[in-house]
Structure formats: structure tokens, C-alpha cells
Amino acid sequence: DQQVKQNSPSLSVQEGRISILNCDYTNSMFDYFLWYKKYPAEGPTFLISISSIKDKNEDGRFTVFLNKSAKHLSLHIVPSQPGDSAVYFCAASVTSGTYKYIFGTGTRLKVLA
Amino acid sequence: AAGVIQSPRHLIKEKRETATLKCYPIPRHDTVYWYQQGPGQDPQFLISFYEKMQSDKGSIPDRFSAQQFSDYHSELNMSSLELGDSALYFCASTYGLIYDGYTFGSGTRLTVV
């Protein structure tokens, strides 16, 4: 049973426009969420996080929104740049546990110049 | 800045052979996590260590074992390799059991033939 789901395997966006990547989860115990970016042949790179006590966290061009009632989070990238082309994973954790993360299946973002 | 070092980067083994993957965390990091990412799949948590003790265990087969040494590096030992063990193996490190995104290594690509 996939506890963290990213239903869009791929997304193409024009440079300068907004990229919106979505993630849904089923476990209501999750209270900390992360987004990772992954380039081929490299390990995932941490992008941004959000705690369940917040509904929004912003860091430069990246904003993560959390809707706890819908068990949904999204990552907004504005403006999108060609260098943002990568696979994006959302991950969730229960912070009272041992901080292992459950990853989503990933969304491949392609930003077109 | 020093990153998480994994060795080897690539490894080819035959079925039923053994393999040892190594992970050297960022200096002063005392917590190591191992993840397995199969082709086209999301990273799956295998096992973690905090201060040289196993802190959590995920979907790690009984054929696999791991440990963390006094210098905090970790080794993942895999025996009786099967074709399905072919995957990218990532380790990540943090200092202490913290919530935020941890730093991943570039991974070891294991191919079992």
C-alpha cells in the first residue's frame, strides 16, 4: 500500500511559468513532509520541508503548501528554470518515530526553454 | 564541503554472490540511513543507525545485514544476491535524530547478473 503518492509521473512547463507538483498521503500520523530533487546518477537533494503545524513554507522560488484535511501537499516553483528539470520526490515522516521517510513515486519535471 | 561518500559507485555481482556497500557520513554526523531504489521505483527505507546502534528497520531482507562502526561509517552486507536486488542503494546522514531533510550520498548502483 503506497502511503505517499505522486499521481503525475511527469510534468512539462515552460520556462518562467509556475510548476506545481502534487503529493497525496494516506497516513494521518505523518506530521513532517519534505521535497527532494534528484538528478540522474546523483543522490536526492533536500529542497524544502514543512511541519504539520504550518500550511505554507516558502524558500526563494520554492513554496510548499500543506492541506492536512485533504492529506495533500504541493510544491510550487516560480519562476521555473531549465535547471529545475529533475525528478521530484515528496517524503513524509512521523516525527515521534525514528525519522525514516516514506517516499512518493516521484514526478519528472521538464522545464522547456 | 564534505558530502556523504558511498563506495563503490557501481558494482556488478552474480546471483548468489555477496556484496558490501560502504557509506561514509558527513563529518560529525552520527546517524545513517540506508535506502534502496529499484528501477522506476521510489526509494524504500531499509535500515538506520544512530550512535552505532540500529535505530529503525524497514523492508530489509534477512539476507542483508548492516552495521555502523566506531568512526560512524556504515556497511550494508548483502548475501545470496538475487536479480531483484539490482537497484540504487543510497545512504544518508544526519547529526542526531533530527527532523529536517538529511543529506544523501550519490548512491551505489548494484547490478546482479
Interface residues (C-beta under 8 A of the other chain):
Chain A: V4 Y32 L34 Y36 A41 E42 G43 P44 T45 F46 L47 S49 S51 F89 S93 T95 G97 T98 Y99 K100 Y101 I102 F103 G104 T105 G106
Chain B: V4 Q6 Y33 Y35 Q41 D42 P43 Q44 F45 S48 Y50 S55 D56 G58 F90 A92 T94 L97 I98 Y99 D100 G101 Y102 T103 F104 G105 S106 G107
